[in-house]
Structures are given as C-alpha cells and as structure tokens.
Amino acid sequence: MDNYGNYDAVGGGFFAGMGIGVMLFYLAIIVLYIAGLWKMFEKAGKPGWAALIPIYNMIIIAEIVGKPIWWGIVAALVPCVNIVFSIWLMNLLMKSFGKEVPLWTVLTLFFGFVTIPIIGFGSDRYIGPTAAEATGGDSFSNLKRDLDNFKDSIDDRDKPQNPPV
C-alpha cells in the first residue's frame, strides 16, 4: 500500500479554499457592476432590470446614447465587430453622462467594475443622447450631406470665378 502522507490533502484543501475565495470576489464584482448598470439605466429613464439580461442590456445602452437598436444587437452578437461597437457605445455612454470622454472611456473599458458603479450611485446626471439620431437626423444622412457639401465646394473651386470679358 502506498503511503504518501497528508501533504496531498493539505495542498488540495488550500487550493480549494483559494478557488472559493476568488470565486466569491468575482461574484462580488459582478454584483457591483450589475447594480451600477441598473442605477445608470434608471437615471436614463430605462428599466433597471434590463441590466440583468445580456443582449437586451446592450440594446438599452444603444437607446440611451441615441443609436438604433441594431447597434446593440451588433455589439452583443457579431464577433470581432462587437469589440468596435462596444467601445463606441461605451464612449457615447460616458458622453451621455457628461464624463470626460477619452479618460472615462478608457477607464470604463479596463475598470468598468469601478466606473459603472461610480456613475450609477454617484451624483452624475443623465444629460441625454449624444448621437446624431437624437438631434433629428441620422449619422448616415449627415455624412452624405457633408460629402455633398465638400463635393460642391470642389466643383465651385474648379469653375472660373469671373469669366473673361
């Protein structure tokens, strides 16, 4: 019969305790993040319980920042593209709550478990959507208008200003 001593039991118990401790810490971070997101949604006039539903909460964030619903769906479901859309939505979300955009966007991307509860439970107010859709237009129409204006200015520059007499 092999006799290994009690060392295996002590090591196994130690690592099991470490695993339970890490799991409880991670669970506390998740609860804090969801509670902060819940309060942010309520500040923006949306239902707080939407923070609990994974894809629906991205749709609500898209509505809060004034983007169409499909932005939230893309940000939640389309691989690789969702990274860009999620960063963009977080940037617009920080603008909607009046935060300094570059700093708070980066902080939210890396430390969202800290920044989201700060905004949710803090004195920050929801200012409103920041996207072009919220101001009466849509970003694609605005882009087309700007490109048309640019093209017209190029065409005007190529025409002679004073025809020879």
Residue pairs with C-beta under 8 A, 6 or more apart in sequence:
29 113
32 113
32 117
33 112
33 113
33 116
33 117
34 51
34 52
35 117
35 120
35 121
36 116
36 117
36 118
36 119
36 120
36 121
37 51
37 57
37 116
37 120
38 48
38 49
38 51
38 52
38 120
39 48
39 117
39 120
39 121
40 51
40 93
40 97
40 116
40 119
40 120
40 126
41 47
41 48
41 50
41 51
41 57
41 60
41 64
42 48
43 97
43 120
43 124
43 125
43 126
44 64
44 96
44 126
45 126
46 60
46 63
46 64
47 60
50 56
50 57
50 60
51 57
51 60
54 76
55 72
55 73
55 76
55 77
58 72
58 73
58 75
58 76
58 86
58 89
59 69
59 72
59 73
59 76
60 72
61 72
61 75
61 89
61 93
62 68
62 69
62 71
62 72
62 75
62 89
63 69
63 72
64 93
64 96
64 126
64 129
65 89
65 92
65 93
65 95
65 96
65 129
65 130
65 131
66 92
66 96
66 128
66 129
66 130
66 131
66 132
66 133
66 134
67 89
67 92
67 131
67 133
68 133
71 85
71 89
72 89
74 81
74 82
74 85
75 82
75 85
75 86
75 89
76 82
78 85
87 105
87 109
90 105
90 108
90 109
90 112
91 101
91 105
92 129
92 130
92 131
93 108
94 100
94 101
94 104
94 105
94 108
95 101
95 127
95 130
96 126
96 127
96 128
96 129
96 130
97 119
97 124
97 125
97 126
97 127
98 124
98 125
98 127
99 119
99 124
104 115
107 114
107 115
108 115
108 116
118 124
128 134
131 139
132 138
132 139
132 142
133 139
